[in-house]
């Protein structure tokens, strides 16, 4: 008979520990989200407040269907006086200026006309292209003697492709396009200009094939036989006029900046983003209506920071508009970031950036409203930003579309919020952005390479900072940018010169947290002490959720009018500037 195995196996005994009676720690609650409102022109017909948290740029393009109509002076013909273009966007790359330029309808019309009847095909459009037709005839006439003298044969007219050639074309790997682009002119093979042409052509070819699927370059507008310099130049000038349309230019910059922001933000954070469509050509009353009561964005929720994305000047109506927007920001206890146009002071950006004391421009006649803005109580809630980052160019299109400084400032603020649980902004903090590239400026005869559109000297940047304007500067020879100032527009001597924006951001965030605490604290308190205790408990929970980045102390008191009030002290801890204290008195 088999014997039982005496080797013990399995669980012989166990016990259950019930602890010592100490309450188990509760899970930390998530902090109140950091809410960002961006209002500007995105060329969408979607009205009202739109949350875009978690969306990528392609999803937003599909949802918002951006499109607009642009009018520009017609320099191709005598009538009509203006050309109208309907511009729409389907993909992220459509917002590149060169992509917009190539897709303009007038180009297609010209190509079709010339494909049907050559130069004479333009005459079928009457006076719409009569100036272009004159340029074509002039180019042909002027170039004919040169062709005879040089012995060059006239270019052969293109014949329609056969089905077999079409099939071969579809499988083209792009090399034919590359070699056609680098075909040198009739000059020495080692000339510097020829080498530059080849270099740019290779770069263009690599850019076109970088997606993994080679594609042929878009065919250029056919020039008349025997010439074409003036012909093509007038077409490009017409396209440039359309691209420089104020509203289209603003839409392109806003979308490119939004794309940057979404790409640079950390995915896991408590940041929530919202958009409101406001046309770049809207009157200030319409802008205010989109923000204020009864249907405005600020009427429904509190926001920690608000970005006014559409650029503005500081002369007269521009400064007046900023003053009214800053007043709305104060009324809603938030911080407003304003975007200044390159020529905000009436002079070109290059002129302003090269002056040692450009703030003196703002002391002249025409800027009285700006002086009034700086003296107003609302000025401590408004920060103004100037200059643009240089976006990477992937083609030879117009390069005057950049990354506005206000968007860079917002990114810097949100980086601090995501990393530390608290918003911050400081002068001199380097920021590296993937979408920026370096380029050379020539100033005082010396080339300087950085990643901003306009080179601004140190003296000029500090001068503008003294007037409440924070200038975006580039780190020499690096794709890094930083701000030369961190000030609100306030002219008050009590405003912290090196932490004005940071203080405004902290005040806005504290107001948001207090609103959350008041709306979620237990109600039904009978006395001031009870109200203070209930609010203190709720603020302690919020402080814990923020890892004690801010600590609150609440006490009941009586006002000078002998009414019950709550005194709330808030202390920011762990800041690079040391502990910072804020006080609030709120009626019960």
Residue pairs with C-beta under 8 A, 6 or more apart in sequence:
28 544
28 545
29 541
29 544
29 545
30 270
30 545
31 270
31 421
31 542
31 545
31 546
32 270
32 512
32 513
32 516
32 542
32 545
33 270
33 271
33 272
34 269
34 270
34 271
34 272
34 304
34 414
34 417
34 423
34 509
35 272
35 274
35 301
35 302
35 303
35 304
35 512
36 271
36 272
36 273
36 274
36 303
36 304
36 305
36 306
36 307
36 410
36 414
37 49
37 274
37 275
37 276
37 297
37 298
37 303
37 305
37 306
37 307
37 334
38 258
38 273
38 274
38 275
38 276
38 306
38 307
38 309
38 410
39 275
39 276
39 277
39 278
39 287
39 290
39 291
39 297
39 306
39 307
39 308
39 309
39 310
40 250
40 254
40 277
40 278
40 280
40 307
40 308
40 309
40 310
41 247
41 250
41 251
41 254
41 277
41 278
41 279
41 280
41 309
41 310
42 64
42 66
42 251
42 254
42 255
42 258
42 275
42 277
43 66
43 67
43 68
43 89
43 247
43 251
44 64
44 65
44 66
44 277
45 65
45 277
46 63
46 64
46 65
46 277
47 277
48 276
48 295
48 297
49 274
49 275
49 276
49 297
49 300
49 301
50 64
50 274
50 275
50 276
50 277
51 272
51 273
51 274
52 60
52 262
52 273
52 274
52 275
53 271
53 272
53 273
53 274
55 63
55 262
56 262
57 92
57 255
57 258
57 259
57 262
57 263
58 91
58 92
60 258
61 89
61 90
61 91
61 92
65 88
66 88
66 89
66 251
66 255
67 86
67 87
67 88
67 89
68 86
68 87
68 247
68 248
68 251
69 84
69 85
69 86
69 87
70 84
70 85
70 86
70 87
70 242
70 245
70 247
70 248
71 82
71 83
71 84
71 85
71 245
72 82
72 83
72 85
72 238
72 241
72 242
72 245
73 81
73 82
73 83
73 241
74 80
74 81
74 82
74 83
74 128
74 238
75 131
75 234
75 237
75 238
75 241
76 83
76 106
76 128
76 129
76 131
76 132
76 234
76 235
76 238
77 125
77 126
77 127
77 128
77 129
77 130
77 131
77 132
78 127
78 130
78 131
79 126
79 127
79 128
80 128
83 106
83 238
83 242
85 104
85 105
85 106
85 242
86 105
87 100
87 103
87 104
87 248
89 95
89 255
92 259
93 99
94 100
94 103
95 252
95 255
95 256
95 259
96 394
96 395
96 397
97 243
97 252
97 397
97 398
97 399
97 400
97 401
98 394
98 395
98 396
98 397
98 398
99 395
99 397
100 243
100 248
100 252
101 239
101 240
101 242
101 243
101 397
101 398
102 218
104 239
104 242
106 238
107 221
107 235
107 239
109 125
110 122
110 129
110 132
110 221
110 235
111 219
111 221
111 222
113 121
113 122
113 124
113 125
113 129
114 121
114 122
114 221
114 222
115 121
115 222
116 124
117 124
118 224
119 133
119 136
119 137
119 140
119 224
122 129
122 130
122 132
122 133
122 136
123 130
123 133
131 234
132 231
132 234
132 235
135 230
135 231
135 234
136 223
136 224
136 227
136 228
136 231
137 224
138 230
139 223
139 224
139 226
139 227
139 228
139 229
139 230
139 231
140 224
140 225
140 226
140 227
142 227
143 226
143 227
144 226
147 154
147 226
150 186
152 186
154 225
154 226
155 225
157 225
158 222
161 169
169 216
172 214
172 216
173 214
174 205
174 208
174 209
174 214
174 215
174 216
176 216
177 205
177 208
177 216
177 217
178 201
178 202
178 205
181 201
181 204
181 205
181 217
182 197
182 198
182 201
182 202
184 194
184 197
184 198
185 194
187 193
187 194
188 194
200 396
204 217
204 395
204 396
207 394
207 395
208 214
208 215
208 217
209 215
220 232
221 232
221 235
223 231
223 232
224 231
240 398
242 248
243 249
243 398
244 398
244 400
246 280
246 281
247 279
247 280
247 281
249 400
249 401
250 280
250 310
250 311
251 280
252 401
253 388
253 401
253 402
253 403
253 404
254 309
254 310
256 391
256 401
256 403
256 435
257 309
257 403
257 404
257 407
259 435
260 403
260 407
260 411
260 433
260 435
261 273
261 407
261 410
261 411
261 414
263 434
263 435
264 411
264 415
264 433
264 434
265 271
265 411
265 414
265 418
266 418
269 414
269 417
269 418
270 417
271 414
271 417
271 418
274 297
274 303
276 290
276 291
276 297
277 290
278 286
278 287
278 290
278 310
279 286
280 310
284 317
284 320
284 321
284 324
284 325
287 321
287 325
288 296
288 324
288 325
288 328
289 295
289 296
290 296
290 297
291 297
291 298
291 325
291 328
292 298
292 299
292 328
293 299
297 303
298 306
298 328
298 332
298 334
302 332
302 333
302 334
302 511
302 512
302 515
303 332
303 334
303 512
304 334
304 335
304 423
304 505
304 508
304 509
304 512
305 334
305 335
305 336
305 337
305 410
305 413
305 423
305 505
305 508
306 329
306 334
306 335
306 336
306 337
307 336
307 337
307 339
307 406
307 407
307 410
308 322
308 325
308 336
308 337
308 338
308 339
308 406
309 339
309 404
309 406
309 407
310 339
311 339
311 340
311 341
311 342
311 344
311 404
312 318
312 321
312 322
312 338
312 339
312 340
312 341
312 344
313 319
313 340
313 341
313 343
313 344
313 345
313 346
314 322
314 340
314 344
314 345
314 362
314 367
314 370
314 384
315 344
315 345
315 346
315 366
315 367
315 369
315 370
316 366
316 369
317 369
318 344
318 369
319 367
319 369
319 370
319 372
319 373
320 369
320 373
322 338
322 373
322 382
322 384
322 489
323 369
323 372
323 373
323 376
323 378
325 336
325 338
325 382
326 336
326 373
326 376
326 378
326 379
326 381
326 382
326 489
327 376
327 378
328 336
329 335
329 336
329 378
329 381
329 382
330 377
330 378
330 381
333 507
333 508
333 511
333 512
333 515
334 381
334 508
334 511
335 381
335 383
335 501
335 504
335 505
335 507
335 508
336 381
336 382
336 383
337 383
337 385
337 406
337 409
337 410
338 382
338 383
338 384
338 385
338 406
338 489
339 385
339 404
339 405
339 406
339 407
340 384
340 385
340 386
340 405
340 469
342 348
342 349
342 386
342 387
342 388
342 453
342 454
343 349
344 352
344 386
345 352
345 358
345 361
345 362
345 367
346 361
346 366
347 361
349 387
349 453
349 454
350 454
350 455
352 358
352 361
352 454
352 456
352 460
352 464
353 387
353 454
353 455
353 456
353 457
353 460
354 443
354 455
354 457
354 460
355 361
355 460
355 463
356 457
356 459
356 460
356 463
357 459
357 460
357 463
358 460
358 463
358 464
359 463
359 464
359 466
359 467
359 469
360 463
361 367
362 370
362 371
362 467
363 371
373 379
373 382
373 489
374 467
374 468
374 489
374 490
374 491
375 491
379 468
379 488
379 489
379 490
379 491
379 492
380 488
380 490
380 492
380 495
380 500
380 503
380 504
381 488
381 504
381 507
381 508
382 488
382 489
383 409
383 425
383 468
383 470
383 487
383 488
383 489
383 500
383 501
383 504
384 468
384 469
384 470
384 489
385 404
385 405
385 406
385 408
385 409
385 469
385 470
385 471
385 472
385 483
386 405
386 464
386 469
386 470
386 471
386 472
387 405
387 452
387 453
387 454
387 456
387 471
387 472
387 473
388 402
388 403
388 404
388 405
388 452
388 453
388 454
388 472
389 402
389 403
389 405
389 408
389 433
389 435
389 436
389 451
389 452
389 453
389 472
389 474
389 481
390 402
390 403
390 436
390 437
390 438
390 439
390 451
390 452
390 453
390 474
391 401
391 402
391 403
391 435
391 436
391 437
392 435
392 436
392 437
393 399
393 437
400 453
402 453
403 433
403 435
403 436
405 470
405 471
405 472
405 483
408 431
408 433
408 472
408 481
408 483
409 425
409 470
409 483
409 501
411 431
411 433
412 425
412 429
412 431
412 483
413 423
413 424
413 425
413 505
414 423
415 431
416 422
416 423
416 424
416 425
417 423
417 424
420 549
420 574
421 546
421 547
421 549
422 506
422 509
422 546
422 549
422 550
422 572
422 575
423 502
423 505
423 506
423 509
424 502
424 505
424 575
424 576
425 483
425 486
425 501
425 502
425 505
426 486
426 498
426 499
426 502
426 576
427 465
427 470
427 482
427 483
427 484
427 485
427 486
427 498
428 482
428 483
428 484
429 482
429 483
430 475
430 480
430 481
430 482
431 480
431 481
431 482
432 479
432 480
433 451
433 479
433 481
436 451
436 479
436 481
437 451
437 479
438 449
438 450
438 451
438 474
438 477
438 478
438 479
439 449
439 450
439 451
440 447
440 448
440 449
441 447
441 448
441 449
441 450
441 454
441 455
442 448
443 455
443 457
448 455
448 476
449 476
449 477
450 473
450 474
450 475
450 476
450 477
450 478
450 481
451 474
451 475
451 478
451 479
451 480
451 481
452 472
452 473
452 474
452 481
455 474
456 464
456 471
456 473
456 484
458 473
458 484
460 471
461 471
461 473
461 484
461 485
462 484
462 485
464 470
464 471
464 484
464 485
465 471
465 484
465 485
465 487
468 487
468 488
468 489
468 490
468 491
469 485
469 489
470 483
470 484
470 485
470 486
470 487
470 501
471 483
471 484
471 485
472 481
472 482
472 483
473 481
473 482
473 483
473 484
474 480
474 481
475 481
475 482
486 498
486 499
486 500
486 501
486 502
487 495
487 497
487 498
487 500
487 501
488 495
488 500
488 501
488 503
488 504
490 500
496 502
496 503
499 577
502 577
503 580
506 572
506 580
506 582
507 582
510 550
510 570
510 582
510 584
513 539
513 542
513 550
514 539
514 568
514 584
514 586
516 542
517 535
517 538
517 539
517 542
518 535
518 586
520 538
521 534
521 535
521 537
521 538
522 534
522 537
522 538
525 531
525 534
527 556
528 556
528 557
528 564
528 565
528 566
528 588
529 556
531 556
531 564
531 566
531 588
532 554
532 555
532 556
532 566
533 554
535 554
535 566
535 568
536 552
536 553
536 554
539 552
539 554
539 568
540 552
542 552
543 549
543 550
543 551
543 552
548 573
549 572
549 573
549 574
550 570
550 571
550 572
550 573
551 570
551 571
551 573
552 568
552 569
552 570
552 571
553 568
553 569
553 571
554 566
554 567
554 568
554 569
555 566
555 567
556 564
556 565
556 566
556 567
557 564
557 565
557 566
557 567
557 585
558 564
558 565
559 565
559 585
559 587
563 587
563 588
564 587
564 588
565 585
565 586
565 587
565 588
566 585
566 586
566 587
566 588
567 583
567 584
567 585
568 583
568 584
568 585
568 586
569 581
569 582
569 583
570 581
570 582
570 583
570 584
571 579
571 580
571 581
571 582
572 579
572 580
572 581
572 582
573 579
